[in-house]
Amino acid sequence: MRLHQLKIEFDAGQDRLLMRVSTASSEEALLWLTRRCVLRLWPLLVGVAEAEPQIAARATDPLSKRALFDFHHEKALSQASFSQSYDESTRSRPLGDHPLLVVRLQRRKQDDGRMVLGLLPAEGQGIFLTLDAPLLHGLMKLLQHAVEKAEWGFTLNLPTAEPPSSKEGARVLN
């Protein structure tokens, strides 16, 4: 099935994020992402992004890695569409009308090198998303905004690289 749209919103009553995934074939999956799940998911997504060949093969030091990451992140986001509202039309829900609670995450690499992310309940079927660059970086942006609205006491930061610091104290010049 081909992905059509993705939406992540905070549900204050549940204190969870509701992820809605619709396909081009008019199907939809509803998933609950808890605070704990998001805290486990974020490093996995960042790791996938940092392992993209354009970054991993070309980064020789932390500062260049950060610069390449920023460049590819912005490039991928420019290819994603955030201006179109989520299509609220009625869709079939093969996994049920109630959101599945995501408790397991799986990551696997396809033969073509793309990463597949599994969002799975404790038992039964979940969903698998093939993470091309626009979807990966778009998902990261949606998660960042939803966590900000949730006010869970943390932020999802993109990787940073601190400039190398001297082990000696700062020198004072007279």
N, C-alpha and C positions, 0 to 999 in steps of 0.2 A: 504494500500500500504506500502511496505517495503522500507525504505530509502536505497539508494545506495551510493550516494556521496553528499557532501556539499562543496560549494566554496563561499568565500566572498572576493571581490576585490573592490578597490577604483576606481571610475570613476571620474577623475578630471573634465571632461566637465560638468557633472551633479552635482559635489560636493556631491556625495552620494556613499553609499556602495551598490554594486550589489550582492545580495545573490542568488546563483543558487542551487536548491535542485533537485536532480535526484532520481528517484525510481528504484527499481529492475525491474519494469515492463515497462521500457523505457519511462517514462514520466518525464517532467521537469517543475518546477515552477520558475519564475523569480520575484524577489522582490527588491524594492528599500528600503534601510534603511537610513533615514536622520540622521543628527547629533542629533536632538532632540529625535528621536526614539531610537537611541543607548543609549543616556543618560537615558532614561526611562527603556530600556531593561536590561542594565547592573545590576542595583540593584535587579531586578527581578531574573536574573540568579544566582547571588551571593546568594540571599535568598534561592533559591531552593537548591543550593549546600550545604549551611550551615544547611539546614533542613534535609539533608540525615540522615537516622537513625544511621549510623555508626559514625556520627559527633555529632548530636544533643543529642543522648542518652548517649554518653560517655564523652562529654566535661563538665568539672566541673568549669573551669575558662577560661578567655580569652586567656591565653597563651596555654593551652592544646587544646582549640578549634582551634587556629591558627595552631598548630602542626598537629592535626588530619586533618584539612582542607588541609594543604600542602601535607600530606601523601596521602590522597584520591585523590587529584587533580593529583599528579604525577602518581599514580596507574592507574587512569582512562585514562590519556593521553598515558600511555604505551600500553593500549588496543586499542587505536585509531590508524589509519593508515594515516600518513601525507606524506609518501614517494611517494604514487601513485598520478600521475597527474590526474586532473579532466578529465573525459571522455568527449571529445568534440563532439562525434557522434550525429547525428540528432535524436531528441526525439520529441514525441508529447507533445504539451503544452496545456493541458486542460483549463488552466486559461488565455490563450492568449499568443501571441508572444511578447507582450510588458510587461516590468516589472510592477507589481502592487506596488503602493506606500503604504507602511505599515504605518497606522495611529492609529491602535488600537492593543493592546496587551491583550491577555487573558491567564489566568493561571487557570488550574483546575486539581484536583487530580483524578486519576482513582481508581477503586475499589482495585486494587493491590498495591496502594500506589505510583505508578509512576506519575510524573507530566507531564502534557500536556501543551505545549506552543502554543498559537494561534497567528499567524502573519496575520493581517487582514487589508484590505483596508477600506476606509470610507463606501463603499457600495459593496455588492457582496461577493463572496467567497474568502477566503484566504487559508492558509495552517495551519495544526496542526501537531506539532512534539512531539512525545512521548520521553521524556528526560530520557534515561537511563544514567548512569554515564559517559561512554565514549562519548556519543553524547553531553551531557551537558558541560563537561569540554573541549571537542574538539571545540564546538561552542564558548566557552569563549576564547580559545586560538586564533581561527580564527578572532574573533572580535578584540582582542587586537592587532594583527598584522595589520589588515586592518585600524584601527583607527590610529595606529602609522604612516602608510603610508599616511593617509589622512591629517595629520598635522592640526588637528582641534583645537589644543591648550589644549588638555587634554589627560590623559592616563587612561586606564581602569586597575585599580589596584585590585589585589586580597586582601581580607580582611587582616588586620594586627592587631596585639594585642600589645599594648604598655605595657611594664612592669609597675607594679604599682609604682607610684611616691609618695614620701612623701609630705605632705602639708607644712611641715616645709622647710625652705631653707636648702641648703647644709651646713653641719657642717664642720667647719674648725678645723683641729687638728694641734696642735703645737708640 
